[in-house]
Amino acid sequence: MSKLQHEVKTAQLSGNIPFNERGKYTICVLGATGYVGGRLVPELLEKGWRVRAVGRSLSKLKCRSFALHERCEVVAADLFDSASLLTALNGCLAAYYLVHSMQAGVGDFVAKDRTAAHNAVQAAQDAGLERLIYLGGLIPDDPHISHHLKSRAEVGDILSSGKVPCTAFRAGVIIGSGSASFEMIRYLVDRLPVMITPKWVQTETQPISIRDVLFYLSDCLEYPVTTGNSFDIGGPYIETYERLFRVYQEEAGLRKRIIIPVPFLTPRLSSHWLGLVSPIPAALAKPLVLGLRNRVVCKDYRIREIMPRELSSCRLAIRRALDKVSQHLVDSCWSDAGVIRSPEWAVCGDAGYTGGTVFHTAYRIKLQICSEKLWASILAIGGANGWYGWNALWSVRGWIDKLVGGVGLRRGRRNPTKIAVGDALDFWRVLDVQENKRLLLIAEMKLPGEALLEFSLEEENSGKSVLTMTALFLPRGVGGLLYWWAVYPFHSVVFKSMAKAMAEKTACKILEGPMLVKGEAPMCRIPKS
């Protein structure tokens, strides 16, 4: 037994909390609706801990399966609101920091991450936490690293600078169903038999399975020796991105891909190329591409002695991810993260909106009563199921959005039949779901304004099911007005076609419509929180 192993064993025996006593202690997860956080909460619950799952949207948290667990408490808090953050941390034994501001439209994510980390350090100290646990990125031995990697390192340094000891894990490429890295690999290899790639395709990296990441994060609570230390975590092998492409190709049963690295693809061109081919928008692809230029591998392996485990190869991780995707069992996705921005003009309970004219168009169809079937067809919209009518037009709109740096349609949806508040749905995001009543979506495509799309369902006393589809749009400037009137003629064709197709899917008789609903649309769409 080595000296380190002896210290580990001694620390475990003196500091481990028995399984049957863990329910007395609360562990806070900041960023519980993100990709890693959404999987860590169930892992901690399974290990017997009481968990406080924290995110910015309470409605988004309540839609997670873990929200119903008897030992789970969901709390809304904002890292830029010190009071709400302190409330979230009070009474907790430890807290996981799984928050990152690098999202499309956020702006200076480095400054935001810096501020959030400082706020977390102060709140952790005020709340009397015993430890913080952070997941950051592997830092290469290269002075020319991306802003993304610098920011992850800076956040780790800030969290470790406070009085509350911080355990920092540093990971590179994370492979799992729904991870940004896996989705990037999947779309590139699936769609491109011939790949003209940047030089970074030959860069070395040390991918790690999401299962191994969750093991280190959750089980480090049982290893007090990890407190206050930083560790590199990676899989058993160092790979190149080209090798990852090859492994995916083999596991997916695809023909051999031709990969041609070229020296002239700049990060800007590479990010646009990646944005067009994959579901990751160019705004997010650029900082990721800049990070891919660096060789990112573990510099020390101390954690393997402290927390021994048989680590998964990238092949096994990719195989598991493909199985999850094929079975529609993706627990969380990279697109889950982000703020749900409810437009001011659609929030109920406020004074009348005075920020400009909100345009709307609505179409209605009445069928023989079949609300359950109709609701199922509403919930299945988008993704691989398509939009029921004029899918070619939807595809064109998705390509246009991709060309201007938007998310496009490829982001799809996590599950083909189930949907929850906060889920991404092509270039929309779910704002509200009321079972058998309505689905409300907010547009996340590039627009000169703000747009909502609502599907509402009701039953009439005469035995009719009534489906109403409403589009609302608040234009910004002349460009917004031109956009609305340019797409307005297509609403009649597209909405009527969608309504008929959804009715046909239910096999219920159409009694009336689809027809245009005349009159003013009520602006109250989103319940005031």
C-alpha positions as a printed NumPy array, in Angstrom:
array([[  0.   ,   0.   ,   0.   ],
       [  1.449,   3.375,  -1.044],
       [  1.642,   6.343,   1.326],
       [ -1.159,   8.081,  -0.601],
       [ -3.39 ,   4.987,  -0.479],
       [ -2.773,   4.698,   3.3  ],
       [ -3.793,   8.373,   3.778],
       [ -6.906,   7.806,   1.682],
       [ -7.968,   4.747,   3.687],
       [ -7.412,   6.555,   7.002],
       [ -9.361,   9.622,   5.82 ],
       [-12.252,   7.461,   4.63 ],
       [-12.564,   5.605,   7.909],
       [-12.49 ,   8.821,   9.933],
       [-14.734,  10.995,   7.791],
       [-17.236,   8.89 ,   5.852],
       [-20.939,   9.428,   6.591],
       [-22.839,   6.089,   6.701],
       [-25.442,   5.568,   3.967],
       [-28.361,   5.404,   6.406],
       [-27.391,   8.779,   7.901],
       [-26.916,  10.737,   4.654],
       [-30.58 ,  11.717,   4.532],
       [-29.878,  14.063,   7.465],
       [-27.6  ,  16.218,   5.314],
       [-28.537,  18.445,   2.38 ],
       [-26.328,  18.745,  -0.674],
       [-26.952,  21.728,  -2.942],
       [-26.56 ,  21.453,  -6.727],
       [-26.201,  24.851,  -8.42 ],
       [-27.037,  24.382, -12.08 ],
       [-29.399,  21.44 , -11.584],
       [-31.085,  21.88 , -14.976],
       [-27.828,  21.778, -16.945],
       [-26.339,  18.75 , -18.697],
       [-24.195,  17.493, -15.797],
       [-26.369,  18.875, -12.992],
       [-29.487,  17.216, -14.399],
       [-27.754,  13.834, -14.064],
       [-25.927,  14.494, -10.811],
       [-29.077,  15.176,  -8.762],
       [-30.546,  11.652,  -9.301],
       [-27.088,  10.17 ,  -8.636],
       [-26.867,  11.915,  -5.244],
       [-30.415,  10.907,  -4.353],
       [-29.605,   7.292,  -5.17 ],
       [-26.645,   7.476,  -2.808],
       [-28.938,   8.507,   0.037],
       [-28.309,  12.257,   0.27 ],
       [-30.956,  14.927,   0.636],
       [-30.598,  17.237,  -2.363],
       [-31.511,  20.868,  -2.968],
       [-31.687,  21.306,  -6.753],
       [-31.156,  24.958,  -7.674],
       [-31.763,  26.762, -10.962],
       [-33.039,  30.085, -12.216],
       [-36.455,  28.772, -13.287],
       [-38.678,  27.053, -10.732],
       [-41.099,  25.842, -13.418],
       [-38.187,  24.278, -15.297],
       [-36.984,  22.513, -12.13 ],
       [-40.457,  21.224, -11.28 ],
       [-40.667,  19.493, -14.65 ],
       [-37.627,  17.327, -13.879],
       [-38.31 ,  13.768, -12.767],
       [-36.157,  14.229,  -9.654],
       [-38.441,  17.033,  -8.421],
       [-40.932,  14.436,  -7.164],
       [-38.376,  12.574,  -5.061],
       [-39.118,  12.7  ,  -1.321],
       [-35.567,  13.809,  -0.511],
       [-35.323,  16.449,  -3.218],
       [-36.167,  20.127,  -2.806],
       [-36.265,  22.437,  -5.827],
       [-35.351,  26.09 ,  -5.292],
       [-35.108,  29.024,  -7.692],
       [-32.025,  31.231,  -7.243],
       [-29.818,  33.458,  -9.364],
       [-26.058,  33.623,  -8.889],
       [-26.249,  37.348,  -9.62 ],
       [-28.743,  37.816,  -6.772],
       [-26.785,  37.336,  -3.535],
       [-29.883,  37.132,  -1.336],
       [-31.506,  34.304,  -3.315],
       [-28.173,  32.49 ,  -3.527],
       [-27.636,  32.638,   0.242],
       [-31.167,  31.328,   0.815],
       [-30.436,  28.403,  -1.516],
       [-27.213,  27.49 ,   0.318],
       [-28.395,  27.916,   3.905],
       [-28.557,  24.64 ,   5.808],
       [-26.492,  22.685,   3.258],
       [-23.44 ,  20.557,   3.984],
       [-21.829,  21.108,   0.577],
       [-22.621,  22.646,  -2.789],
       [-21.777,  21.715,  -6.371],
       [-20.979,  24.592,  -8.697],
       [-22.066,  23.511, -12.195],
       [-22.916,  26.904, -13.676],
       [-21.536,  28.361, -16.897],
       [-22.567,  31.547, -18.728],
       [-21.248,  30.597, -22.194],
       [-24.524,  30.608, -24.092],
       [-25.748,  32.218, -27.281],
       [-26.699,  35.848, -26.735],
       [-25.083,  36.154, -23.295],
       [-22.324,  38.555, -24.379],
       [-19.254,  38.767, -22.132],
       [-19.548,  35.337, -20.504],
       [-16.083,  35.661, -18.936],
       [-17.098,  38.684, -16.829],
       [-20.405,  37.055, -15.891],
       [-18.724,  33.834, -14.797],
       [-16.221,  35.828, -12.73 ],
       [-18.983,  37.729, -10.909],
       [-21.049,  34.575, -10.332],
       [-18.05 ,  32.75 ,  -8.846],
       [-17.263,  35.604,  -6.434],
       [-20.913,  35.662,  -5.339],
       [-20.859,  31.91 ,  -4.748],
       [-17.694,  32.126,  -2.625],
       [-19.225,  34.787,  -0.378],
       [-22.578,  33.009,  -0.077],
       [-20.886,  29.675,   0.728],
       [-18.928,  31.363,   3.519],
       [-22.012,  33.153,   4.905],
       [-24.049,  29.926,   4.797],
       [-21.348,  27.985,   6.662],
       [-20.808,  25.312,   4.012],
       [-18.146,  22.674,   4.671],
       [-17.064,  22.424,   1.036],
       [-17.632,  23.456,  -2.57 ],
       [-17.237,  21.066,  -5.51 ],
       [-16.552,  22.407,  -8.984],
       [-16.315,  20.862, -12.447],
       [-14.054,  22.843, -14.774],
       [-11.91 ,  22.093, -17.803],
       [ -8.469,  20.603, -18.318],
       [ -5.888,  23.35 , -18.793],
       [ -3.292,  22.786, -21.528],
       [  0.411,  23.688, -21.25 ],
       [  0.028,  26.465, -23.792],
       [  0.054,  30.234, -23.218],
       [ -2.325,  30.696, -26.184],
       [ -5.47 ,  29.108, -24.809],
       [ -9.037,  30.111, -25.59 ],
       [-11.116,  32.547, -23.537],
       [-13.387,  29.608, -22.742],
       [-10.617,  27.546, -21.114],
       [ -9.14 ,  30.612, -19.375],
       [-12.544,  31.393, -17.921],
       [-13.043,  27.854, -16.602],
       [ -9.61 ,  28.022, -14.933],
       [-10.351,  31.452, -13.473],
       [-13.639,  30.285, -11.973],
       [-11.821,  27.368, -10.329],
       [ -9.225,  29.742,  -8.873],
       [-11.917,  32.07 ,  -7.512],
       [-13.884,  29.229,  -5.895],
       [-10.664,  27.891,  -4.325],
       [ -9.683,  31.311,  -2.954],
       [-12.453,  31.513,  -0.342],
       [-12.572,  30.246,   3.232],
       [-14.782,  27.3  ,   2.247],
       [-12.509,  24.552,   0.842],
       [-13.185,  23.701,  -2.789],
       [-12.696,  20.388,  -4.6  ],
       [-12.071,  21.171,  -8.271],
       [-12.267,  18.535, -10.987],
       [-10.898,  19.35 , -14.434],
       [-12.301,  17.388, -17.386],
       [-11.807,  17.614, -21.131],
       [-14.231,  16.18 , -23.685],
       [-17.225,  14.567, -21.949],
       [-18.844,  11.735, -23.909],
       [-22.459,  10.902, -23.164],
       [-25.849,  11.03 , -24.816],
       [-26.829,  14.675, -25.196],
       [-23.398,  16.148, -24.414],
       [-22.213,  18.942, -26.722],
       [-19.069,  16.96 , -27.612],
       [-20.996,  13.81 , -28.486],
       [-23.585,  15.741, -30.506],
       [-20.803,  17.494, -32.434],
       [-19.171,  14.155, -33.283],
       [-22.509,  12.526, -34.103],
       [-23.689,  15.159, -36.558],
       [-20.331,  15.565, -38.279],
       [-19.832,  11.844, -38.864],
       [-23.485,  11.02 , -39.618],
       [-23.895,  13.739, -42.227],
       [-20.492,  14.065, -43.892],
       [-19.089,  11.081, -45.824],
       [-16.208,  13.402, -46.764],
       [-14.96 ,  15.8  , -44.083],
       [-12.761,  18.775, -44.907],
       [-11.562,  19.487, -41.376],
       [ -9.357,  22.035, -39.613],
       [ -5.974,  20.945, -38.287],
       [ -7.448,  20.474, -34.822],
       [ -8.854,  17.125, -35.946],
       [ -5.369,  15.724, -35.175],
       [ -5.149,  17.4  , -31.741],
       [ -4.846,  15.027, -28.801],
       [ -7.493,  14.968, -26.103],
       [ -8.442,  12.681, -23.211],
       [-12.192,  12.076, -23.368],
       [-14.086,  10.885, -20.326],
       [-17.444,   9.143, -20.042],
       [-20.25 ,  11.077, -18.353],
       [-20.665,   8.062, -16.03 ],
       [-17.088,   8.474, -14.809],
       [-17.582,  12.223, -14.339],
       [-20.654,  11.563, -12.194],
       [-18.71 ,   8.976, -10.163],
       [-15.972,  11.47 ,  -9.29 ],
       [-18.446,  14.245,  -8.519],
       [-20.839,  12.24 ,  -6.378],
       [-18.406,   9.894,  -4.624],
       [-15.871,  12.559,  -3.668],
       [-18.203,  13.326,  -0.74 ],
       [-17.119,   9.957,   0.655],
       [-13.427,  10.827,   0.314],
       [-12.587,  13.706,   2.682],
       [ -9.002,  13.711,   1.378],
       [-10.312,  15.3  ,  -1.821],
       [-11.462,  18.375,   0.107],
       [ -9.574,  21.496,  -0.879],
       [ -7.705,  19.786,  -3.73 ],
       [ -7.79 ,  19.994,  -7.537],
       [ -7.697,  16.958,  -9.802],
       [ -7.468,  16.199, -13.51 ],
       [ -9.989,  13.584, -14.6  ],
       [ -9.911,  11.782, -17.918],
       [-10.598,   8.448, -19.529],
       [ -8.075,   5.616, -19.804],
       [ -6.703,   6.632, -23.221],
       [ -5.454,   9.727, -25.023],
       [ -7.161,  10.078, -28.409],
       [ -7.291,  12.489, -31.343],
       [-10.543,  13.947, -32.623],
       [ -9.999,  12.019, -35.846],
       [ -9.813,   8.842, -33.793],
       [-13.08 ,   9.756, -32.046],
       [-14.692,  10.234, -35.468],
       [-13.454,   6.798, -36.522],
       [-14.714,   5.11 , -33.352],
       [-18.142,   6.726, -33.754],
       [-18.252,   5.674, -37.415],
       [-17.57 ,   2.052, -36.432],
       [-20.013,   1.976, -33.502],
       [-22.769,   3.588, -35.597],
       [-22.217,   1.074, -38.413],
       [-21.404,   3.747, -41.011],
       [-19.229,   3.481, -44.1  ],
       [-15.666,   4.683, -43.714],
       [-15.495,   8.489, -43.69 ],
       [-12.852,  10.353, -45.676],
       [-11.187,  12.916, -43.398],
       [ -9.03 ,  15.596, -45.023],
       [ -7.337,  18.029, -42.581],
       [ -6.479,  21.399, -44.134],
       [ -4.467,  24.321, -42.682],
       [ -6.573,  27.226, -43.963],
       [ -9.784,  26.835, -41.93 ],
       [ -9.663,  29.673, -39.373],
       [-11.567,  29.406, -36.063],
       [-14.209,  31.743, -37.495],
       [-14.712,  29.611, -40.611],
       [-14.553,  26.422, -38.552],
       [-17.235,  27.638, -36.142],
       [-19.59 ,  28.585, -38.986],
       [-18.921,  25.243, -40.658],
       [-19.592,  23.415, -37.384],
       [-22.686,  25.544, -36.791],
       [-24.129,  24.634, -40.194],
       [-23.555,  20.89 , -39.852],
       [-24.286,  20.332, -36.151],
       [-27.077,  21.561, -33.845],
       [-24.598,  23.786, -31.989],
       [-25.081,  27.459, -33.028],
       [-22.059,  29.356, -34.371],
       [-22.043,  31.664, -31.327],
       [-21.316,  28.652, -29.102],
       [-19.247,  26.775, -31.662],
       [-16.582,  29.49 , -31.928],
       [-15.29 ,  29.37 , -28.304],
       [-15.499,  25.57 , -28.431],
       [-13.456,  25.432, -31.665],
       [-10.851,  27.767, -30.181],
       [-10.506,  25.342, -27.284],
       [-10.144,  22.358, -29.619],
       [ -6.868,  23.743, -30.978],
       [ -5.1  ,  22.965, -27.688],
       [ -3.811,  19.553, -26.592],
       [ -5.958,  18.85 , -23.555],
       [ -4.861,  15.838, -21.493],
       [ -4.439,  15.004, -17.8  ],
       [ -1.207,  16.186, -16.2  ],
       [ -1.571,  14.081, -13.052],
       [ -3.423,  10.931, -12.106],
       [ -3.59 ,  11.233,  -8.309],
       [ -7.382,  10.875,  -8.366],
       [ -7.058,   7.311,  -9.703],
       [ -5.299,   6.238,  -6.508],
       [ -7.655,   8.175,  -4.258],
       [-10.86 ,   7.047,  -6.007],
       [-10.055,   3.822,  -7.875],
       [-12.431,   2.847, -10.669],
       [-12.395,   0.937, -13.949],
       [-12.754,   3.829, -16.399],
       [-14.761,   3.56 , -19.617],
       [-13.01 ,   3.748, -22.98 ],
       [-14.277,   6.28 , -25.507],
       [-15.617,   3.355, -27.559],
       [-17.739,   2.108, -24.669],
       [-18.895,   5.658, -23.866],
       [-19.936,   6.248, -27.495],
       [-21.692,   2.86 , -27.636],
       [-23.696,   3.682, -24.499],
       [-24.562,   7.137, -25.831],
       [-25.809,   5.674, -29.124],
       [-27.934,   3.16 , -27.215],
       [-29.498,   5.947, -25.148],
       [-30.254,   8.004, -28.269],
       [-31.804,   5.047, -30.117],
       [-33.997,   4.223, -27.101],
       [-35.   ,   7.889, -26.565],
       [-33.568,   7.752, -23.035],
       [-31.437,  10.905, -23.081],
       [-31.571,  12.072, -19.449],
       [-30.256,  15.584, -20.093],
       [-28.925,  17.518, -23.076],
       [-26.454,  20.345, -23.684],
       [-29.378,  22.477, -24.912],
       [-31.208,  22.126, -21.562],
       [-29.043,  24.836, -20.012],
       [-29.965,  28.482, -20.278],
       [-32.388,  31.072, -19.001],
       [-36.03 ,  30.916, -20.034],
       [-36.675,  34.501, -21.034],
       [-40.376,  35.288, -20.751],
       [-41.238,  38.316, -22.91 ],
       [-42.538,  41.218, -20.828],
       [-45.479,  41.821, -23.14 ],
       [-46.884,  38.314, -22.587],
       [-46.679,  38.099, -18.77 ],
       [-50.034,  38.074, -16.983],
       [-50.826,  40.357, -14.077],
       [-48.762,  43.354, -15.186],
       [-50.053,  46.669, -16.379],
       [-50.952,  46.863, -20.048],
       [-47.886,  46.596, -22.281],
       [-46.911,  49.855, -23.965],
       [-43.715,  48.845, -25.753],
       [-45.161,  48.51 , -29.257],
       [-47.777,  46.707, -31.332],
       [-47.948,  42.921, -30.934],
       [-49.088,  41.259, -34.158],
       [-50.902,  37.958, -34.112],
       [-52.582,  35.412, -36.328],
       [-54.636,  32.428, -35.172],
       [-56.319,  29.455, -36.82 ],
       [-58.852,  27.101, -35.287],
       [-60.16 ,  23.633, -36.109],
       [-63.026,  21.721, -34.495],
       [-63.185,  17.93 , -34.366],
       [-65.333,  15.236, -32.866],
       [-64.235,  15.005, -29.27 ],
       [-60.794,  13.343, -29.127],
       [-58.752,  15.6  , -26.873],
       [-56.304,  12.938, -25.661],
       [-55.272,  11.939, -29.193],
       [-55.063,  15.567, -30.258],
       [-52.924,  16.448, -27.235],
       [-50.562,  13.556, -28.023],
       [-50.088,  14.921, -31.557],
       [-49.355,  18.395, -30.146],
       [-46.737,  17.017, -27.759],
       [-45.037,  15.117, -30.593],
       [-44.495,  18.157, -32.808],
       [-41.026,  19.018, -34.081],
       [-37.798,  17.027, -34.067],
       [-37.889,  13.846, -36.141],
       [-41.709,  14.031, -36.212],
       [-41.638,  17.286, -38.153],
       [-44.255,  20.026, -38.117],
       [-47.089,  18.128, -39.814],
       [-47.471,  20.624, -42.648],
       [-45.063,  22.157, -45.151],
       [-41.971,  20.628, -43.583],
       [-39.952,  21.893, -46.556],
       [-40.746,  25.476, -45.551],
       [-39.778,  24.758, -41.953],
       [-36.492,  23.273, -43.205],
       [-35.773,  26.348, -45.317],
       [-36.449,  28.573, -42.308],
       [-34.103,  26.403, -40.263],
       [-31.327,  26.7  , -42.857],
       [-31.755,  30.47 , -43.03 ],
       [-31.452,  30.611, -39.254],
       [-28.279,  28.506, -39.358],
       [-26.752,  30.733, -42.032],
       [-27.183,  33.81 , -39.829],
       [-25.748,  32.062, -36.754],
       [-28.941,  30.758, -35.142],
       [-29.763,  27.353, -33.639],
       [-31.698,  26.004, -36.657],
       [-33.866,  22.894, -36.622],
       [-31.123,  20.336, -35.968],
       [-31.236,  20.888, -32.219],
       [-34.397,  18.783, -32.345],
       [-35.872,  17.57 , -29.084],
       [-34.701,  15.286, -26.278],
       [-37.665,  12.876, -26.416],
       [-40.038,  12.287, -29.375],
       [-43.248,  12.183, -27.311],
       [-42.569,  13.862, -23.941],
       [-41.881,  17.53 , -23.349],
       [-41.309,  19.783, -20.333],
       [-40.838,  23.456, -19.529],
       [-37.339,  24.561, -20.532],
       [-36.869,  21.874, -23.185],
       [-35.415,  22.888, -26.543],
       [-37.705,  22.085, -29.467],
       [-35.942,  22.79 , -32.777],
       [-35.515,  26.579, -32.815],
       [-38.113,  27.065, -30.075],
       [-38.007,  26.599, -26.304],
       [-40.916,  25.434, -24.149],
       [-42.299,  28.213, -21.943],
       [-45.389,  26.493, -20.576],
       [-47.083,  23.091, -20.67 ],
       [-50.554,  22.504, -19.259],
       [-51.594,  18.917, -19.821],
       [-54.458,  18.529, -22.299],
       [-54.761,  22.324, -22.449],
       [-51.841,  24.122, -24.057],
       [-48.248,  24.179, -25.216],
       [-46.502,  27.56 , -25.388],
       [-43.199,  28.03 , -27.237],
       [-40.863,  31.017, -27.479],
       [-38.709,  31.468, -30.569],
       [-34.924,  31.159, -30.222],
       [-34.175,  31.585, -33.918],
       [-32.607,  34.853, -35.106],
       [-35.463,  37.349, -35.414],
       [-35.954,  41.118, -35.609],
       [-38.317,  40.845, -32.642],
       [-39.83 ,  38.332, -30.196],
       [-42.205,  35.521, -31.174],
       [-44.471,  33.044, -29.407],
       [-46.289,  30.024, -30.82 ],
       [-49.203,  28.596, -28.868],
       [-51.246,  25.427, -29.268],
       [-54.37 ,  25.521, -27.098],
       [-56.928,  22.751, -26.687],
       [-60.398,  22.91 , -25.204],
       [-63.625,  20.942, -25.201],
       [-67.021,  22.427, -26.018],
       [-70.218,  21.256, -24.373],
       [-71.481,  20.094, -27.742],
       [-68.892,  17.304, -27.803],
       [-66.231,  19.047, -29.846],
       [-62.478,  19.297, -29.405],
       [-61.187,  22.701, -30.413],
       [-57.554,  23.249, -31.383],
       [-56.328,  26.833, -31.784],
       [-52.852,  27.704, -33.083],
       [-51.717,  31.263, -32.441],
       [-48.565,  33.07 , -33.549],
       [-47.669,  36.317, -31.754],
       [-44.862,  38.657, -32.749],
       [-43.457,  41.869, -31.274],
       [-41.394,  43.521, -34.035],
       [-38.216,  45.507, -33.381],
       [-37.859,  48.43 , -35.735],
       [-38.593,  48.543, -39.438],
       [-36.867,  45.191, -39.933],
       [-39.368,  43.55 , -37.613],
       [-42.324,  45.035, -39.466],
       [-40.941,  43.913, -42.829],
       [-40.321,  40.428, -41.447],
       [-43.881,  40.044, -40.13 ],
       [-45.526,  41.102, -43.375],
       [-43.132,  38.937, -45.382],
       [-44.062,  35.75 , -43.494],
       [-47.733,  36.62 , -42.892],
       [-48.982,  35.208, -46.248],
       [-47.466,  31.823, -45.358],
       [-49.375,  31.553, -42.069],
       [-52.642,  30.628, -43.743],
       [-51.083,  27.863, -45.842],
       [-48.859,  26.451, -43.104],
       [-51.32 ,  26.622, -40.195],
       [-54.209,  25.121, -42.174],
       [-51.991,  22.307, -43.378],
       [-50.691,  21.649, -39.849],
       [-54.198,  21.592, -38.363],
       [-55.485,  19.144, -40.984],
       [-52.474,  16.86 , -40.602],
       [-52.814,  16.799, -36.817],
       [-56.517,  15.993, -37.182],
       [-55.749,  13.182, -39.62 ],
       [-53.207,  11.772, -37.154],
       [-56.   ,  11.452, -34.561],
       [-58.393,   9.851, -37.091],
       [-61.138,  12.101, -35.675],
       [-63.704,  13.688, -37.951],
       [-63.206,  17.38 , -38.77 ],
       [-66.421,  19.266, -38.011],
       [-65.302,  22.811, -38.799],
       [-62.224,  24.594, -40.149],
       [-59.376,  25.16 , -40.148],
       [-60.392,  28.804, -40.203],
       [-58.911,  32.186, -39.358],
       [-59.827,  33.488, -35.899],
       [-60.675,  37.163, -36.163],
       [-60.401,  39.812, -33.478],
       [-57.769,  40.869, -30.965],
       [-55.696,  38.189, -29.227],
       [-55.335,  38.573, -25.434],
       [-51.707,  39.331, -24.583],
       [-51.805,  37.527, -21.221],
       [-49.976,  34.319, -22.086],
       [-47.481,  33.586, -19.282],
       [-48.509,  33.328, -15.599],
       [-46.679,  35.85 , -13.431],
       [-44.128,  34.086, -11.218]])
